[in-house]
């Protein structure tokens, strides 16, 4: 029986941003491309390679599973694992031309697949602009602009307008179960600014961080740019797979999660996983960054308490935003700092920027204090529940058995998953590109994964429903999606 050459060695670089399991994948692909491993050759056993690399067995197992999914390896039970005997010739021809610098890493998505900044139909994450109470908002802004308060003309407080921080702390305690004081609340100019504040306050060089796979695109883009060593951790029907995260990087410094409504799959992190995640953070001296981006919109029962509400060791950093509940043009977000880091956060806000504009902060504080915020959320829950059904029904009617849609219990977007066709997985990236050319702001589901071309990756589209006005518009948009699907 053919054997792998004794001289074959697999090496990893722990200083690379790419996770170890991906490095293992690329080393095997390079060995196959160079002819060091040939079809039918046996590859090292999981335990043996894990010992050689001084890494967890689960890390090697995940790499092998990916290589099997992509057709490079075959598992033959007790006989071992072998290079696929049916490996396409194109694999070696194209791979030979690839340099190590071309190896897939945790990547920034291409601009064509980015979230975007306009109000095109079906844009995920865009609230119902037609239902925002503009008259009330205009009155509050005008009142603050005419007030003559000197604070409107001077530099704003870097940590945020004090009355707004007080309103946020009260709101989080009542609606999300988050116990905090105003001094822990820091107002930022968006989630990106929030992440920058967190990392500059708590991160160290070469820190590793768990990141949901699939996970939030814009957060991934920014984290990649900062040089954080992301460790993609799979997501299933219970949310982030904490056991997989521990197997991949038990010593990670951060875990970035969307527990209330996972982005993009929409699942909720189960209570068992929440407790396991908190236990990991406590034992590993790590930080959990909870992005609670649209938790206010839940259509089955009451909104779930935040992960932060279960935190007894002060390991969860809670992040929220007004972009989803009011409108993104506000550029107002907030973060609840751990008690032990409040001083550090405060110092950095002074050096990072001069604070968010007073006018909008004061208007939002008034909007909350006068009860408009609570009434607006109540109206939007009812409206979004209706629009969610309109779009889901229209897509199912237009696509028939070609897609499956699990109605999300919350959030502002749907995920339509394509069924595998007779010729294999549907190219959702190409379909989404055609839809964008037609004027629809949809995103391919596979773009949210680290390795969007792997066989196990779900294919589909992520579509926002908040701005679908009625059944007629839903039907029209669904037909446009179907035409893009048909090519």
KAURMO-V575836 format. One line per field, one symbol per residue. ss: DSSP state (h for helix, s for strand, l for the rest). phi: phi as a letter, one per 20 degrees, with the letter a starting at -180 (. if undefined). burial: 1 if it has 16 or more other C-alpha atoms within 10 Angstrom, else 0. A space follows every 10 residues. Layout:
ss=???
phi=???
burial=???
//
This chain:
ss=llllllllll lllllllllh hhhhhhhhhh hhhlllllll lslllhhhhh hhhlllhhhh hhhhhhhhhl llssslhhhl ssslllllhh hhhhhhlllh hhllllllll hhhlllllll slllllllhh hllhhhhhhh hhhhhhlllh hhllllllll lhhhhhhhhh hhhhhhllll lhhhssssll hhhhhhhhhh hhlllllsss ssslllhhhh hhhhhhllss ssssssllss lhhhhhhhhl lllsssslll llllllllll hhhhhhhhhh hhhhllssss sllllllsll llllllhhhh lllllsssss sllllllhhh llssssllhh hhhhhhhhhh hhlllllhhh hhhhhhhhhl lhhhhhhhhh hhhhhhhhhh hhhhhhhhhh hhssslllls llssssssll sllslllhhh hhhhhhhlls llsshhhhll llllllllls ssssllllll hhhhhhhhhh hhhhhhl
phi=.fcfffefcd dcdfefffgf ffffgfffff fffenfddgn ffdgfgffff fgelcfgfff ffffffffge neccedmffo dcfgfdffff fffeffeeef fefgcfdeff gfdffncddf gmffneffff dfffffffff fffffefmfg ffddfffgep fggfffffgf ffffddmeeb dgfeececep ffffffffff ececgmfdbf bgcfbfgfff gfffffnfef dfdfdcfdng effffffeaf egecceccff bgddfnfdff fffffffffg fffeldcdee edfbffdcdc megfffggfe fddmdddecc befeedafff lccbbeffgf dgffgfffff eebenfgggf ffffgfgffe nfffffffff gffffffgfg ffffffffdm efcccegffb ncbddeefff efeoffefff fffffffend eecffffeef dfdffeffdr cdcedfdefb ffffffffff ffffffn
burial=0001000000 0100001111 1111111111 1110011111 1111110011 0010111111 1111111100 1111000000 1111001000 0100110000 0010111110 0011100000 1111111100 0100001001 1001100000 0100011111 1111111111 0100011101 1111111111 1111111110 1010001111 1111111111 1111000111 1111100111 1111111111 1111111111 1111111110 0011001111 1100011111 1111111110 0011111111 1001111111 1111111101 1111111100 0100110110 0000111111 1111111100 0110010001 1011111111 1111110110 0111000111 1111111110 0000111110 1111110001 1111111111 1111101111 1111111110 1011101111 1111100
//
